[in-house]
Amino acid sequence: MNRSSYREVELQVVRWAEARRIIPNAKPQAQLNKALEELAELFKAESQGNMPGVKDGVGDVVVCLINYCALKDIDLVECLALAYDEIKDRRGTLMPDGTFVKEAA
């Protein structure tokens, strides 16, 4: 498989969606609904230990988010950077039982 940059693949997805008139004809809400469907498939694949299904599911969710962002004229990488900036200084540890314990200040 050719390892392209994220931006190259994102542009390929947008061009694919434009060729099929998903962009500009789809509604952003429809892309969010599709992302939820794909997320449910990802959850099922994860619960079954189906790694090919997990990879497919992650990709499908990201495609829906790329389409959503294109329809809303939002930069997906900027959204990711904003989220990272918000969490990067958080301190703590996720315990084996799933509880996050914040580090004392």
Summary of the structure (lengths in Angstrom):
residues: 105
radius of gyration: 16.8
end to end distance: 45.6
largest distance: 52.4
contacts: 240
relative contact order: 0.11
helix: 69%
strand: 6%
